Amino acid sequence: MRRAAVALLALLVTGCRDDRLVSALPPGLRVDTYAQRSASKVDVLWVVDNSGSMAPRQENLARNFQAFIRLFRQGSIDFRLAVTTTDIFARPGELVGTPALLAPDTPDLESAFARNVRVGTSGSAYEAGLEAARLVLERQAEEGAPWKAALATCEAGCDTEACHEDCAVRYPVPFLRPGAFLYLVFVTDEEDRSPYELRAYWRAFEQAQGVGNDGTVVASAIMGDVPTNACGATPGSRYQELARLTGGEVGSICDAEFADTLRALATSAVGLRRTFVLSHTPDPETIEVHVRYPCGVSAEAVADCEAVDRTACEGQPAEALGTVCTPRREGQDGWRYEAERGAVFFAGRSVPGLGARVEVRYFEEGTR
């Protein structure tokens, strides 16, 4: 057993498979490993309510933006951020702000975003967030079509990665970029009043990047709580259902601070996985979960772990997966086993970060 334990430790540190180890493990013991991945390019459209009651909510969003963008920067995500309003009458399909598209190299990004989301309070009281998003995406697709065509022509003559990169520089598609995930965020204290059925918008958003790109679009919302709330907001049932259909997040417009919600939205936006399906049915009482990070990971990135062990990092390069995080079990910011899905789910801040590897050790059901 001692040799098996030593071999198991070696496997966990190196990540290598050893068939001799598999046979040496105690009967029924499983060790499932998963690499945490994320999108490399994300286009984010913020649809911000600009009706009379929204001034403090816009300030809340601007003030807590750092909680959203931090994860993008940690993962060196190539992003574009755009803002529109829920008013589909005054400036239908238009982006607001200067510059209207924010990118990683935008000077003083936080201030630029704060200016753009302070969209004012003189907009229509007929808030139609879903229709506003549809109109923007339709217009962006039209304006970007010549760029996409030129890019495709350029790439058709490429046989190297360097050539493809040069084409992207020469023909930069502004928004709805090829290969980018689309993330929609609705921020409003009223229910959506868009004219069409919810599923019509769902289908339109799913196909915004072209037919066959379903699953690369996620919608989330900061909205009135459903079914009731205590801050005078109208429950956002349509936004909640859209988030459910696309795998997005919902937060409360009533919150005094949006920081926690924005962190959850960022996790969803960059495509970090919360759910990891196990290879076998476990004995739930035997499940142990560890998350390995590079040795160079910052203390902030592992601050929510119940315990952090950097012993294996001694003498190792920064990229070695030697930092071991033991996440909390259960609770608002812990992991839990979901028997109906046969999966480990990470809630709140416990979601494994960029560059991490998840390791779940357990005995199969009925083997102990």
BELUR-V503083 format. One record per residue. PSI is psi in whole degrees, -180 to 180 (none if undefined). OMEGA is omega in whole degrees, -180 to 180 (none if undefined). D_FIRST is the distance of its C-alpha to the first C-alpha in Angstrom with 2 decimals. Layout:
psi=<PSI,PSI>
omega=<OMEGA,OMEGA>
d_first=<D_FIRST,D_FIRST>
This chain:
psi=<-38,-42,-40,-39,-42,-42,-39,-43,-42,-41,-44,-35,-42,-25,9,151,137,108,-28,-34,-41,-43,-21,-17,149,146,131,-8,131,145,103,134,146,136,130,125,164,168,148,-26,132,129,123,125,118,125,105,127,127,32,179,-23,4,-4,-52,-30,-38,-40,-40,-44,-47,-41,-31,14,-33,-33,-27,-48,-17,-44,-35,-42,-39,-37,7,44,135,102,160,133,129,154,138,-180,172,-2,110,8,-43,-50,64,130,2,147,152,158,161,114,154,-27,122,141,173,-29,11,125,136,60,-44,-43,-39,-44,-43,-42,-43,-35,-9,75,4,-180,23,11,171,143,-4,80,121,73,-42,-42,-37,-44,-43,-43,-40,-47,-38,-44,-41,-36,-41,-47,-29,-11,-47,-37,-43,-40,-44,-39,-45,-40,-44,-47,-25,-25,10,145,11,157,-36,-38,-44,-42,-38,-39,-41,-34,-40,-32,72,111,125,-50,164,49,143,132,-4,143,149,127,122,134,123,128,107,154,14,156,151,135,25,151,-19,167,149,-44,-21,-40,-41,-47,-40,-42,-41,-29,12,-31,11,151,135,-6,21,144,-6,13,131,139,135,170,145,111,178,132,146,130,-17,165,170,15,15,8,154,130,132,64,-40,-40,-41,-43,-39,-42,-40,-43,-32,-1,26,-170,157,142,168,130,-15,-13,139,-32,138,5,-49,-42,-42,-34,-42,-40,-40,-41,-44,-40,-39,0,19,136,139,-24,131,111,130,154,-23,162,122,163,108,-32,-18,0,130,134,131,148,122,132,160,151,-28,8,144,156,-34,-38,-23,18,-25,5,149,-35,149,128,117,14,-43,-6,-8,120,7,153,162,-29,-9,138,71,-12,121,117,128,103,157,151,130,178,176,-32,46,177,157,155,128,102,-36,-27,-8,41,156,128,133,119,156,-129,-1,-10,130,138,-178,137,8,161,127,133,121,118,135,162,140,151,132,4,1,none>
omega=<-179,179,179,180,179,179,178,178,178,179,-177,-179,-175,-177,-177,177,176,-177,177,179,-179,-179,-178,-180,175,-179,177,180,179,173,179,179,-177,175,176,-179,177,176,178,179,-179,172,-176,175,176,177,-170,178,179,177,-168,-175,-165,-176,-179,179,176,177,178,179,-180,-176,-174,-177,-178,179,179,-169,-176,-177,177,-179,179,-178,-178,180,175,-173,168,179,179,-178,169,-178,178,180,-178,-177,-174,-176,-176,176,-176,169,-179,176,179,-5,-178,177,180,-176,-180,-178,177,179,178,-173,-177,180,179,179,180,178,-175,-177,172,-171,178,-175,-178,-179,-179,175,176,-174,-177,-174,-177,178,178,179,-179,-179,178,-178,178,-179,179,178,179,-177,-178,-176,179,178,180,180,179,179,-180,179,180,-176,180,-180,-177,171,177,178,179,178,179,180,179,178,-179,178,-177,-178,-176,175,-173,-175,-170,-175,176,179,-179,171,178,-179,-180,177,179,-179,-173,176,179,174,178,180,-180,-169,-173,179,-178,-176,174,177,177,180,180,180,-179,-177,-178,179,180,179,-178,179,176,179,177,-179,178,178,177,-177,165,-163,175,-178,178,8,-179,176,-174,-177,176,179,175,180,-177,-174,-178,177,179,-179,178,177,179,-178,-175,-180,-180,-178,172,176,-175,175,-179,-177,178,177,-178,-171,-178,179,-179,175,179,178,180,178,178,-175,-177,173,177,-179,173,-173,-180,-177,-178,-177,-180,177,-174,161,-172,-178,-176,-175,172,-178,174,178,-179,178,174,-180,-179,-178,-179,178,-180,-176,-179,-176,-177,177,175,177,179,-180,180,-176,-176,-179,-179,179,-178,177,-175,-176,180,-178,-176,179,-177,176,171,-178,177,176,-179,179,-177,-179,180,179,176,176,179,-174,-177,178,-177,-171,170,-178,179,-178,173,-175,-178,-177,-179,-174,-180,178,-177,172,-179,178,180,-179,-177,171,177,178,176,-179,179,none>
d_first=<0.00,3.83,5.47,5.02,6.17,8.69,9.79,10.32,12.34,14.25,15.12,16.44,18.45,19.96,20.31,19.78,18.45,16.16,16.26,13.47,11.22,12.80,11.88,8.17,8.02,7.82,11.45,14.04,12.44,15.10,15.94,19.74,21.59,25.36,27.89,30.60,33.96,37.56,41.08,42.72,46.24,47.44,51.02,51.51,54.66,55.44,58.04,59.46,61.93,65.20,67.09,68.70,65.80,63.22,64.09,61.51,58.77,59.55,59.37,55.99,54.71,56.21,54.91,51.26,51.08,48.77,45.98,46.36,46.86,44.13,41.38,43.66,44.11,40.45,39.78,43.00,44.12,47.50,49.35,52.86,54.01,57.21,59.06,61.59,63.11,63.47,67.23,68.00,71.76,72.45,70.19,68.48,65.72,66.08,63.50,64.47,64.15,64.80,62.91,62.03,58.79,56.34,53.78,51.27,54.16,56.60,58.04,57.19,55.22,54.77,58.52,59.36,57.13,58.61,62.09,61.32,59.84,62.75,64.65,67.24,68.38,71.45,69.75,70.54,69.54,68.68,65.10,63.77,60.46,59.27,62.60,62.70,59.36,60.55,63.77,62.00,59.60,62.55,64.52,61.67,61.10,64.80,65.02,61.90,62.89,64.92,62.12,59.58,61.97,62.59,58.88,58.17,61.01,59.75,56.15,57.45,58.54,55.25,52.78,50.80,48.87,51.33,54.17,52.62,52.15,55.78,56.99,55.26,57.04,60.37,60.25,58.37,58.19,58.74,56.75,54.95,53.66,52.18,48.39,48.39,47.00,49.67,49.02,51.74,52.04,54.76,55.87,58.47,59.59,61.35,60.45,60.88,64.37,64.01,66.27,63.85,61.12,57.70,56.13,58.84,57.63,54.01,54.97,57.11,54.38,51.80,54.22,55.39,53.55,54.94,54.20,50.67,49.21,48.36,45.22,46.00,48.07,46.90,49.28,48.69,51.13,52.03,54.37,55.80,53.21,53.25,54.80,56.43,56.30,58.02,59.45,62.13,60.30,60.60,57.33,56.12,55.18,55.85,53.74,50.88,51.04,51.20,48.10,46.32,47.48,46.37,43.13,44.73,44.70,47.37,48.34,51.15,54.48,54.95,52.26,53.75,51.45,50.00,47.24,44.29,45.77,46.43,42.83,41.75,44.44,43.33,39.76,41.27,43.82,41.50,39.36,36.10,33.92,33.13,31.55,28.35,27.86,24.33,23.43,22.44,23.52,21.09,20.59,22.59,21.06,17.63,19.21,18.51,20.97,21.28,24.14,24.11,27.50,28.99,28.99,32.75,32.78,35.34,34.68,36.93,34.81,31.77,33.91,33.05,29.27,27.97,25.98,26.02,23.69,25.21,23.01,21.85,25.58,26.46,28.27,27.78,30.76,32.01,30.97,27.23,25.20,23.70,25.19,22.91,24.95,23.63,26.53,27.92,27.23,30.47,33.89,36.50,34.36,30.87,28.79,28.73,27.43,30.40,29.74,33.01,31.99,28.25,28.05,27.16,30.48,31.19,34.36,36.84,35.74,32.03,32.54,30.49,32.89,34.11,31.72,28.62,25.48,24.08,20.38,19.61,16.14,16.23,15.39,18.18,20.82,20.48,16.79,15.97>
